[in-house]
């Protein structure tokens, strides 16, 4: 066929070569996808198994003291409550940002429904918003804030905490420093 002068045969060979190229490309794409399927979960497992040590914060909310986990660095804020499947009734996480500004949160790799209270340096709660598991929608504060406090869904309502109320950060430190 290669020596044929018939244009139909030549086109046939050219088409056949194109099909082979497409098969090779498809095979390579399948191998890449298989590699991603195998190795990406390993990366997620590594993140899950990393023992992240959060600091602690003691908060005063409506006259009651609560101890929560504390994320005050970029790395700790980025990790947040990711990969957890449960959170105790009175547990939560306080996020402190570098300065008062508009803040947005999302629920990437977070399996627990949460409420978030955004509050200013002076403690005033400007927003309380619900966040659903694994939702990548950005949940923004309506005003510049320094802190965000994530608690179980419904916690703020169950404890009578409303926008306009105050949260006071009494103490922050390592687990050893705060007993």
N, C-alpha and C positions, 0 to 999 in steps of 0.2 A: 503494500500500500504506500509506503513512503516514496517509491519511485513512480507512482501513478501520476499521470498528467491530468487525471480527471479532477476537476475542481471540487466535485462533491466528496470524493475520497479525502482530499486535502482538508476540507472543512470538517469532515468527520474525524480525522486525526486530531485536528486542532481542538475540536469540541471534546474529544476523549481526553486530551491532555489537560484541558480546563477542568474536567470532572475529577481527574486524579489530583490536581492541585487543590480543588475544593475539598476532596476527601482528606487530604493531608492536613489542610487548615482546620477542618472540623475535628480531626483526631487530636491535633495539638491543642485546640481550644478545650476539648473534653479533658485532656490531661491537665491543663492549667486549672480548670474548674474542679477537677477531682483533687488536685493539690490544695486548692483553697478550702475545699470541703473538709479535707483531712486536717490541715494545719491551723486554720482559723479557730476551730473549737479548742485546740490545744492552747492557743494564746489566751482565749477567754478563761480556760481552766487555770492557767498560770495566774491570771489576774485575780480570780476567785480565791485561789489558794494562798496568794500573798497575804501575809499577816500584817495588815495595816493597823497601826496603833494610833487611834485618835486621842486627842487631848480631852479634857473634861471641862464643863462649865456648870456653874451653879447659878440658877436663875430664880428670880422672885416674880411670880405671876399671880395676881389677885390674892396677895398675902400668903401664898404657899411657895415653899422652896422645891425646886426640881433640879436634878442632876442629869445633864444630857451630854452626848458626845459633842466635840467641838472641832470644827474644821476652819483653821485660820490661815492655811497656806494654799497656794494654787493646787498642789497635788492632792491635798486632803479634800478640798472643795470639789475637785474634779471626780474623785472617787465617791464621795458622799455615801448614800445608803444603797449603792449599786449592789446587785447580786444577793441581797438579803431576801429571805422568804417570809420573815416575820419580824415584828418589832414589839417589844413588851408594851403593856398598856400605858405606862408613864414615861416611856423612852422616846427620844428624839435626837435631832442633830441641829446644832447651832452653827451657822455659817457666818463668818465675819469676813467682810471684804476690805480692800485696801483703803477705801474712802467712801463717803456717801455718794451714791450714784444710782441711776436706774439699773435694776438687777433683773435678770431673767433666769428662770430655772426650767429644767426639763426632766423627764423621767426615763432617760436612756438606761437600759439594763436594771431598772428598779421595778421590783415585782410586788410592791406593797402600795395600796392606795394611801395617799398622804394629803394633809393640809399643810400649807405653808403660810406663815405670818411674816410679812416684811415689816421691819421696824427701824426707826431712826436711831441715831446715836443717843438721843435723849430718852429712848425707850418707847416712844409713841408708835403704836401699831397703825400703819397706814393701809394695809391690805391683809385679808385672810382669803386664800384661794385654795380650791381643790385641785389635786393633780392625780391623774389616773395611771396605773401601771403601764410601763413601756410606751407611753405617749411621748412622741418627740416634739409635740407642739410647745413652743416657748410660752412660759407663764411669767409675764412681766410684773414688776412693781409699778404702781401708778405715779410714784414720786421717788426722788432719790432716797436711798436707805443705806445703812451700814451693815444691817444684819438680816438674815432669813432664818426662821426656825421651822424645821419640818417635824411634824408629829403625825401620829396615825390619823386617818380620815375621821372627822367628827370630833376629834379631841378638843379643839378650841370651843366648839359649841357645847359639848358636854361639860366643860369646865367654866362656862360663862365668860369666856374670853372673846372680846369683840374689837372691831376696829375702833381706834381712839383710846383703848386701854393702854396700859404700859407694861413693858417687860424690862426688868432691871437685871443686868449682868452683874452678879455679886462677886464672882471669882472664876478665874480660868487657870488651868495648869495641867500637868501630867496626872496620870492615874494615881501615882505615888503621892503627889502633892495635895490632891483633893481626896479626902476620905469620906 
